Amino acid sequence: MVATTPIDFDALARRLQVSIAALTATVEMLDDAHSVPFITRYRKDQTGGLDEEKIREIQQEVLRLRVLEERKQKVLKVIESRQTLSAELEAKIRTAATAKELEEIYLPFRPKKQTLATLARQRGLDVLAEQVLQHDSPLPDLKSAAALHVSGEEGLTSAEQVLVGVGYLLAEGFQERIDLRAKLHAMYWETGILRSERMEESAVESALDLAPATHDVVGEDLLDHDAASDNDIVADSDIVADSDIVADSDIAADNEVVSDSDVANDVAADNDVAAGCDTMPDDNEGPAIDSENVAEASGSTTLESGASIETATESVGKTTSAGEAVPKNQLAQQSASGKLKSPIRSLRALAVERKKSKRAAKHKKRERLVQSFKDYFRYSEPMRKIQHHRILAINRGERSRILRVVIDVDQQKMREAAELMLVPLEHPHREFLSGVVRDAMQRLILPSIEREVRRELTEAAESHAITVFARNLRSLLLQPPLRHQRILAVDPGFRSGCKLVALDECGNVLAQGVVHLIGSDERCRKGRSEFVELVRTHSLRGIAIGNGTACREAERMVADLLANELKDVDVGYTIVNEAGASVYSTSQVGREELPQMDATLRGAVSIGRRLQDPLSELVKINPANIGVGLYQHDVKSRPLSTTLDAVVESGVNFVGVDLNTASPSLLRYVSGLNQLTARRVVEYRQQNGRFRSRSQLKEVPGVGEATFVQAAGFLKITDGDNLLDATWIHPESYSTVEKVLEKLDISLSELVQHLSSRSLQTDSQETARPADESGDSKPGGIATRLSQWNVAEMAAQLGVGELTLSDILSGLSRPPRDPREDLPKPIFRREVVKLEDLRPGMQLAGTVLNVVDFGAFVDIGLSDCGLVHVSRLADRFVADPHDIVTPGDILQVWVVNVDKERRRVSLTAVQPGTEKPRPERSPKPPQPTHQERRPPHKPHSNRPGQPQRQDRPRRGKTVVAKSPKPVVPISEAMRDGKEPMRTFGDLMQFFDATGAPRTEDARDSRPRKKPGRSEGDAPAQGTS
């Protein structure tokens, strides 16, 4: 981050609730290119102990304010160049708190497109428009004033044309009114109802035909208010581009109109709308063939180049419409028998068949896509209540040309409010101005407000989706590693078989093989025997099966082998999420790590290593390809990748990295390092052997003092020359550690023995007493001596910060362990769970794969994960599922319902029979539209000649009695008259306690309370 413009630190500190000193120090370190993990862990004294989340919030706010300040300077420069900058306008611009507020102020001065209003302004009608709008000195006759501007040279041949141009100018001025837009914007949010319905096939085809000229409502520019009627040149392109601070150009690019075939292909990689889990494409599904170019590629070019008819016939015989090979002699027989008239006709017939097949496949994919959105075919919900994941699902359905989305508002009421604000009641040209207001509302204002509201809904939903993805990704990266176990990785598949790779404790490849699930019996038996041989020969104790295509078929085979051929071997299997494994297998990182292996086998290696060390393996893959998000394919890629990279950086530095074993992909996320320096570290290690100390890192080319300071604390060296290199203590604090040990009279050998014993105790999973958590609690032990010191006094004596000294003492008392090892290990199974075997009430153990707003998806051993709805995660109200579970958690669940047709399983995390009874809710009647809700206009009943309506019921509220509040007893001082009574309820208690009579007058003097209000709710009076 580079400081460019000054910001108000006082206001920012108040808003973020941090001290100015901590804020200033944090911003200075961020400007000096210090990473957030480094500042969080090793600069606590300067920041006052701010956590990583608060520091990243400061980083984002400072960046936003600096970008906003730069935008203000550009806006001021443009307005000043036009000599229209006043002191009041400058003050408004400089005090604008958000980009939206700034752009609303700048809107009247922003360079306009060539619109109808600008054309009228060029014809000199702006003066007449100002005169028409004035109320103090109005024009005597509107048509006569318009006739004075009739000019054939300007294209104004009549007074009516002049008034139309004036109307365009006034409408543009109305839609630039900030107060009007704010009022209508609030009415949209308060009363708007978002509705979606299915788009019919005919409408889809017509929409696709107009695709180049159609714009997605979500992708429209926030400030492009004339887009509904005008589409000409932009006057100042650089200024318009500056408005990207409000409406990012990525929105338009992300929401371009696409064909239904593109949508079908995209959905194959996206999360399923109904299930919420990433769908894995079939491994035997080849690329689509362009049927329109088949004849040209197979026949036309061949004949034009002078080839013979036999050559063309041979090219025809290579494939058929079904994609199967046909011998040439069969083609000859068909030609001789008259079935094959000519090669050209055969090529055309082949192209027609392929085109039909392609259309059928496209239709099938679209039907499958349509089923995913059927919950939104008749959907309506108030905008202020709609949830974020529904917004993303509706947007996807709209882009897929399956849903038609509208926002239902009372437009008549909004027009009346606009007319009341813009046109005074006594204005002499009220009728003309009212027409202009109606035109502006219909043509400019309402479409613009709707686009703005839709964008706000989408941006909020995308921001929430990124937050959910980041939270799930962090949980996935911090899953516990499976140390010291050999793994058999299985990448399942039908056509090419299941790829097997045996890995040792460090993830190195021991052997490989292939097992076929389909084919001849001899082929399958050979694969099974090879599977058993790999397990027995290399002493494998865990089997990792990828969850892609043929996963459950491979699982059944493995379970059968474990029950028969391998029943005497202590081995189990687990299902591993293989999302992104194919990306790794073809990436540059995968080719460099495993250059001699086939891409399919690299994917199997990635699956096995994910079980051994998820963090080290998942950092090699683009985070967006890891399927733990909520509609992550529907959000803008730039903020998503920025957030996810920060999550990976945070996770890597939270766990720490072994300098002698880490890969370049892992090292590049270490604080202070990048991809280049990470590669140089690995190259130095390969040339010079293991690192013996952290200080040796300075010998790596490109690692200077600044890089070393930021990275050294996160790089650990076990069995090195210095014991402290294996701890979280930073090298710059080693001198302080020596002083601490000297004052505590602790030798280095004693410290080594202490840490070793604590490490062995933790590895053996012995449960320590609370007093033992910080080390040896025996009298005279290290932990006891450390705890007896006053940190503040010692910090003052040693000249270090208290927070830094606390971290040093904590590092000396606790062994350097991986924080992930305390989490539960993965579940290993030996049997298969079938959908047909599930019954309501059955108890299962599963692994949480993904957590979204509406619940958690749990892998219970089926091809499709089960859903635990947010209402069934706990026996209480749960606002956020992340408060209960995270990806990777082991969860005990019970089956609630099984939908065999749709292959969906509903689960509950609350044991059946222990649920709290829930009150039954009466079904809500369907909500009418504003047009249906608005009664027809009737004459007033008090007008002469109109009878009074006696059958209309009186309006009133249905009062529901509330349970009385508990009575607060009066004090002794109140009884003695030393303290005033608080309420009339206290006065009644006084009468009841003293036995004083309550006369009718006293009761009548009490003010009446509203129904449903308890005695204690009456307003306090000054009664004594």
RODRENSE-280872 format. One record per residue (C-alpha): x, y, z. Coordinates in steps of 0.5 Angstrom, whole numbers, plus 500, padded with zeros to 3 digits. Layout:
N
XYZ ...
// end
This chain:
1024
500500500 503507498 501513501 498518496 493523500 492525507 486522511 482524517 485519522 481522528 474520525 477513522 479512529 472513532 469509527 473503528 474504535 481504536 486509539 489514534 496512536 495504534 491507528 497511526 502506527 498500523 498505517 505507517 507499518 502498512 505503508 512500509 510494506 509490512 504484512 498483516 500477519 507480521 504486524 499482528 504477531 510481532 508488533 503488538 506493542 506498537 498496535 496495542 495488541 490489535 488482532 488480525 481482523 482489526 488490522 485488515 479492517 484498517 487496511 481496507 478503510 485506509 485504502 477506501 478513503 485514499 481512493 475516495 480522496 483521489 476521486 474528490 480531487 479529480 471531480 474538483 478539478 473538472 468542475 473548476 475547469 468549467 468555472 462552476 465551482 462554488 464554495 458551498 459545492 466545494 465543501 459538499 464535495 470535500 465532506 462527502 463520506 462515501 463514493 455514492 454520495 460524491 457521485 450524486 453531488 457530481 451528477 449534474 456536472 458530469 459530462 453527459 452523453 449525446 442525449 435528447 436533453 443535450 440536443 435540446 440544450 444545443 438548440 438553445 432551449 435551456 433558457 426557456 426551460 429555466 423560465 418555465 420552471 421559475 415560479 416567481 416570474 412565470 411566463 404569461 403564455 407557454 405556447 407563445 414563448 415556445 413559438 419564439 424559439 421555432 427555427 427551421 435551422 435548428 430542426 424546431 418547426 413548431 411550438 410543440 417540438 420546442 415544448 418537447 425539447 424543454 420537457 427533455 431538459 426539465 426531465 433531466 434536471 428532475 432526475 438529477 435531484 439528490 433529495 428526490 432520488 433519496 426519497 424514491 430510493 427509500 420507498 423502493 427499499 421499504 415497499 419493494 417486493 422482488 418477484 421472479 417467474 419462469 421465462 418461457 422458451 419462446 421468450 428465451 429464444 427472442 431474448 437470445 436473438 436480441 442478445 447483442 443489444 440487450 443489457 443485464 439489469 444488474 450490469 447497468 451503470 449506476 449513473 447511466 440514467 439515460 440508458 433507457 432512451 439514449 445511446 450515443 457518444 460519451 463526451 468525456 471518456 476519462 471522466 466516465 471511467 473514473 466513475 468505476 469507484 461506484 460502478 465497477 466495470 467488472 459488473 458489466 463484464 460479469 453479467 454479459 448476455 450469454 447463450 443457453 449453451 454457455 450457461 449449461 457449460 458454466 453450471 457444470 462447474 458452478 455450485 448446484 443451486 438446490 444442493 449447494 455443493 460443487 458438481 463434478 463433471 463426468 470424466 468421460 465427457 468429451 468436448 463439444 463438437 462444432 457441427 456446423 463446421 463438420 462438412 467444411 472440415 471433413 468434405 469441402 476442403 478435401 474435395 477442393 484440394 483435388 482428393 479422390 472420392 475414395 479419400 473423401 469416403 475414407 474421411 467420412 468413415 472415421 466417425 458416425 453420428 454416435 461417435 463410433 468407428 465404421 470400417 471402410 468396407 462397410 461404407 463400400 457395401 453401403 455405397 454399392 447397395 445404394 444406401 450411400 448415395 455420395 460422400 457429400 450427401 453423407 457429410 451433410 447427413 452426418 452434420 445434420 445428425 450431429 447438430 440434432 445430437 448437439 441440440 438434444 444435449 443442449 436441451 437436456 442440460 437446460 432442462 436439468 438447469 431449469 429444475 434447479 431454479 423451480 423454487 423461484 418460478 413463483 417467488 416473491 419476497 420483500 426486498 428488505 427481508 430477502 437473503 443473500 444466497 437467494 439474490 445470487 440464485 435469482 441473478 444466476 437464473 436471470 442470466 441463464 434466461 430461465 427467470 424473469 425478475 421484476 421489483 414490484 413497487 407502487 409506482 403511482 404513489 411514487 409518482 405522486 410523491 415526486 410530483 408533490 416535491 417537484 411541482 408547487 400546487 399553485 404553479 401556473 404551468 402545473 399541468 405541463 410540469 406534471 407531464 414532465 414529471 411523469 415522463 421523467 419518472 417512467 423514462 429515467 428515474 424509476 429505471 435508474 433507481 431499480 438498477 441501483 437497488 438491484 446493484 446494491 442487493 447484488 453487491 451486498 450478496 456478493 460481499 456476503 458470499 465472499 465472506 462465507 467463502 473466506 471463512 470456509 476456506 480458512 477452516 478447510 486449510 486448518 484441517 488437522 494433518 494426518 502425520 506419520 501414516 502411509 496413504 493409498 490415494 484413489 482417483 476414481 474413474 470409469 473409462 480410464 479406471 481408478 488411479 492408485 498412488 501409494 505415498 509414504 509418510 512425507 508424501 513421496 510416491 512409492 508405487 502406482 497402479 490402475 484398478 478398473 471398475 467396469 470391463 471384463 471379469 479378468 480385468 477387474 480381478 487383476 485390478 483388485 489383486 493389484 490393489 491388495 498388493 499395494 496395501 500389503 507391500 507398502 503397509 498402507 494404513 489409510 485410503 483416500 478416495 476422491 469424491 469425483 466421478 465413480 467415487 461411490 462405485 470405487 467406495 463399494 469396491 474398497 469396502 468389499 476388499 476391506 471386508 474380504 481380502 483385507 479383513 485382517 489389515 488395520 486399514 480404513 478409507 475416507 472420502 476426500 474433496 478433490 475440487 481443484 485436483 485436476 487444476 493442479 495436475 495440469 498446472 506448472 506447479 504439478 509438472 515441476 513437482 512430478 515431471 515424470 508422472 501422467 496428469 491423471 496420476 498427479 491428481 491422485 497424488 494431490 488427493 492423498 497429500 490433502 489427507 496428509 497435510 491439507 494446508 501444504 497441498 491446497 496452497 498449490 491450487 487457486 483458492 477459487 477452485 476449492 469448492 467450499 463457497 456460496 455461489 463463488 462463481 457468481 461474484 466478481 473475481 478481483 475482490 474474491 481472489 484478493 480476499 482468498 489470498 489474504 485468507 491463505 496468507 493468514 492460515 499459512 502464517 498462523 500454522 508456521 512453515 518448516 523451512 527445510 521441507 516447505 514447497 515454493 507454493 507454501 513459502 510464497 505465502 510466508 510474510 515477506 516472501 513472494 513467488 520469486 524469493 520462495 523459489 530462491 529459498 528452495 534452490 538454495 536448500 537444494 544446493 547447500 543442504 538443510 538450513 541449520 539456523 534462521 540467520 542462514 536465510 540471509 545468504 539466499 539471494 534476494 533476501 535482504 534485512 527487511 525480508 528477513 525480519 518479516 519472514 524469520 519468525 514464521 519459518 521454523 527449523 527443527 533439530 537446528 543449531 539454535 533451539 529458539 529457531 523451532 519456536 515462535 520467538 523472533 530472532 530479534 528477541 533472542 538477546 531478550 531471551 538470554 536475559 530472561 533465562 539469566 534472570 530466572 537462572 534457567 540453563 539452555 539444557 534445562 529449557 531443552 529438557 522441559 520443552 521435550 517433555 512437554 512435547 512428548 506429553 502432548 504427542 501421547 495425548 495425555 490430558 494435562 491439568 489446567 495448571 500444567 498448560 503452561 509448563 511444569 508446575 512443580 515447585 521450582 519448575 520452569 513454568 512456576 518460575 516464569 509465572 512468579 515474575 511480574 511482566 510489567 516490572 520485567 519489561 521495564 528492566 529489560 527495555 521491551 514491551 509488555 506484550 512482546 515479553 508475554 509472547 516470549 515467556 509463552 514461547 519458552 513455556 510451551 513446546 512448538 506444536 502445530 495448532 491443527 493437531 488438536 482438532 479431530 482427525 478424519 473419519 475412516 470407514 470400512 463399510 458403505 452407506 446406501 441411500 436405500 438403507 437410510 431410514 428416518 431416525 438413523 444415526 450417522 457420523 459425517 464430515 462437514 464439507 460446506 457451511 452456507 447461510 441456510 445450513 451445512 452440507 455433511 458427507 455421510 458416505 453417499 454420492 450426494 451430501 446431506 443437508 442439515 438445515 440451519 433450524 436443525 443445527 441446534 436446539 435453539 435459534 441459530 442466526 449464523 451456521 458458522 457459529 455452530 460448525 465449520 468445514 472439516 468438523 465431525 458431526 453426529 447427525 440423524 436422518 430426517 427425510 429421504 427424497 429418493 427421486 431427487 436423491 436428497 437427504 435431510 439431516 438433523 444435528 439434534 437427537 430425535 425426541 429432544 427437540 423443543 416443541 415449536 409453535 405452529 404457524 398459520 400459512 400466510 395468504 399470497 401477497 397481492 401486488 400493489 395494483 391488486 392491493 390498491 383499491 379502485 378510485 371511488 368518489 368521496 362518500 361526503 359529496 352531495 348525492 353520494 350515499 354513505 356506505 354502511 357495510 364497510 368495516 371500521 379499520 382497526 388493529 387486532 390487539 393481542 394480549 401480552 403476558 404481564 410483566 413481573 411486578 417489582 416489589 417496592 422498597 421499605 423507603 417507599 413504604 415509609 414515604 422516603 422515596 417516591 413511587 415509580 409507577 401506579 403499580 407501586 402505589 397499588 402495592 403500597 395500598 395492598 401492603 398498608 391496608 389503606 382503602 382504595 376509593 373509587 375516586 382514586 381508581 378513577 383518577 388513574 389514567 387508562 392504559 392501552 390493552 395488553 399493557 401491564 401495570 409496570 408499563 405506566 409512565 413514571 409519575 412524581 407520586 410520593 
// end
